[in-house]
Amino acid sequence: MMAYLDGDWLELATPSGNTIRVLKASHPRARRLRLTVSPKGARITYPQGTHPSQVNAFLRHNADWLEKKLDELNLVVEPLPPLRVGNPIDFPLRGETTLLEWAEGPYPRVVAYEGGLTLEIPRPHSRALPVARGLLASYFENQIRRDVSRWLAGYVPQLGLAPTALRIRPMKSLWGSLDTRDRINLDLALALAPPAALRYVLAHELCHLKVRNHSPRFWAHVESIFPDWREQRDWLRQNGATLKAELDRLIADVAD
């Protein structure tokens, strides 16, 4: 298993016989080597002045993890047409194909109707696209918060524990996380997934309040509060790249 330099890329040969291309980038504020995976591919970031042998060794050490994450994301995704003002598009929302339309209105807002959303944007349209992206991001977050607040009312008494806060934002490779302050982070792209997939991620992170690792004891807790977790985990593995790519085209400027 070796890593080969190729301009701004490293090519990693894995034990399974695959070759993974990893974008390498030094960063003036980086304090350690960091490997990330997103629908756009794999990236390794490191402090300026790091010797190439250290970068290669770190990459080889994490080859199995990297291959697994790339496989989970199923990175082969057809390019999506960009979001353009006035052009209607179809996109997934809560697991259902939804039509996104545009209209003029007295103030910016999202109007929901059965099977679709209308973005109402007032004139002039010079900043219509960033305004639309912000509207969609807020709408998606509100959808997630509405569902989560309802489910927490049932889960918290079962577990006897509650998160200290809920943060919703675009996440490059994860669907959720629990930080050291017991705050749950959820990926905004989960608004596009079926509610059951969002519920699985919430249950997963809540169970980390009980067990911080992924031991059998942890999965037993997940099973006890969400028996269908395997089906939803597999659904996210199969469709995750598409969801994250959809979110990226809808709110890219907001996420950046």
N, C-alpha and C positions, 0 to 999 in steps of 0.2 A: 504494500500500500504506500504510494508515494504521491507527493504534490509537485506539480511542475509549474514554473513561472511562464506566463503568456501575456506580456504587456500588463494591463491593469487587471488581469484575471489570473486565478490559480486553477489548475486542473487537478482534481483529486481522484485518484483511482481507488475504488472501495473494495473491500474483501469480496463483495458479491459480484464483482466484475463490471460495475457501472463506472462511468466517469462523470464527475460533477464539476461544473464550472462555478467558481466562487469569485465574485467581484471583491477586490481588495482595495482598501482606502485608509490612509493614515489620517489622523484628526488631531489638530493642535491641542484640543482639550481632553482627548481620550487618556484615561489613566490605566487602562488594562485592555487586553484583547477581548473582543466581543464578536460573537457569531450570531447573525440574525437570518431568519427565513421569512419570506413574504411571497405573495403570488407573483412578484416580479423576479424572484430567484433568491440565491444565497449571497450574503455579503459578510466579509470579515473586516472589522474596524480595529485599528491598533494605534498606540501612541507614536508620534513621529520619532524616528531614530531606532525603532524596533528592528532588530536584525532579521532578515528573511528566514533564517533557520528557525527562529522562535515562532514566526507566523506559520511556517510549514508544520512544525511539531504540534502546535495548538490545533491546527486544522486536522491533522491525522488523528490526534487524540479524540476529536469529536466527530469522526467520520460516521460512526454508526448512528449517532443522534441526528446528524445532518441528513443522512439518507432516509431515516424514518420520517423526519419532519417534511422533507420534500415529497415523500410518498403520500403522507397524510393530506398535504395540500393539493395533490393532484394538479401539478402546475401547468398542464397542457390546457390552456384556455384560449378560445377563439377571441381575436381582438374585437372589442366592443365599439360601436359607433360613438363618437363624442357627444356630450350633451350640448345642444345648440338652442339658443333662444328661439322660440316659436316652432321648433320641430318636435312633434309628439314622439314618444318612445314607449316601448313596453319594458317593464322591469319587474323583478319579484318583490313583493311586499307581503310579509307574514306567510310566505310560501305560496302565494297566489300571483299569477301574472296580472300586472296592474298597468293601466294606461296612464301615462303622464302627459297632460296637455297644458297649454299656455293661454292666458287671457289677460286683458287689461283690467285694472281695478283701481279703486280709490286709494288703496294702501296694500302693501305686500302681505299676502297670506296664502295658506294652503287650504283649498276647499276639497274635502273628501266626498266622494259619492260611490255608489256600488260599482266596484270594478275599476275605479280610477281616482286620480288626483288631478286637480287643476291648480297651477301656479298663477296667481293673479299678481301682476306686476304693474305699478303705475308708470306713466310716462314722466320724464324721458327714460329711454331704455339703455342709457350709457353704462349703467352698472347692473343691468338685469341679471347677468349670469352669476356674479358673486352673491347677489341678493337671493337668487333662487337656490343656490347651494346652501346658504345659511338657513333658509326656510326649511329645506328638506332635512338638514341635519337636526334642527330643533324638532321637527315633526317626528323623525325616527326615534329620537331620544324620548320624547313624550310617550310614544307607543310602548317602548321598553319599560319605562317607569310605571306605566299604568298596569302592565301585566305583572311586573315584579312585586309591586306593592300588594297586589291581590294574593300572590302565591306566598309571600313572606308571612302573611297572616296565618297560614296553615303550617309552614315549615318551622317557624321559630318555636312554637310550643312543642313540636315533636323533638327538636334538637336540644332545646333548653339553652340555646345560644343565639345571638343576633349580631349581624355586622354593625360596625360603627357608622358606616356611610356607604353609599352606592355611587360609583363614578362610571359614566358611560362615555366612551370615546373610541375613535378608530384605533385598532390595534393591528400591528403588522402581521404577526403570526399566531398570536394566542386568541382564544375566544373569551377567556376570563382569567382572573387571577385574584389572590387574596394577599394583601400586603401585611407587613408586620404590625400595623395598627388596626388590623381586622377590618379594613375597608375592602369591599368587593369592587373590582373593575370588570366591566363587561364591554365587549366589542360592539360598536354601533352597528356593524353589519348584521348582527343578530336580529335587527328589526326586519330584515329582508327574509329571514328564515321562517319556517313554520314555528308557531308558538311552542310546540313540544321540544324543539331543538333549543330554544332559548331557555325553556324550563329546565332542561337537562344541565345546561351550563350553570345556571343559578344553583341547582341542587348540588352540583359538583363542588362549586366554590364554598357553599355553605357547609358542606361536610368537611372541608379543610379547617373549619373552626374547631372541629373535633380532632382530626388527625391531619397533620401538616404534610404528610408524605402520601405516596400512592401504594401503600401496603394493602394486603388483603383486608385488614381491619377498616381501612378507609373505604374500599369498594363495598364492603358489607353495609356501611352507613348509607352509601349512595343507593344501594339496592333496596334498603329499607324504606327510603322516602321517595324513590323514583325507580320502580322496577323496570321500566322500559329504557333504561339509560344506554344499553348497548346499541339498540336500534338508532337512537338519536346521535350517539357518538359516530356510528358508521355513516349516517346521513351527512354529518358535517365533514367527515373525511372525504366523502365522494363529491360534495358540492361546495366545499369551503372556498376553493380558489375562485369559483364563479361568483360567489357572494361578495368576496372581498374586492374583486375586480369591478363588480357592479357598484359597490359603494364608492370606490375610488373615482369612477367616472361621474357619479352623481354629486359628490361633495369634495372633490380633490382639493380645491383651493382652501376649503374650510379646514380639512385635515392637515394641510401644510402650514 
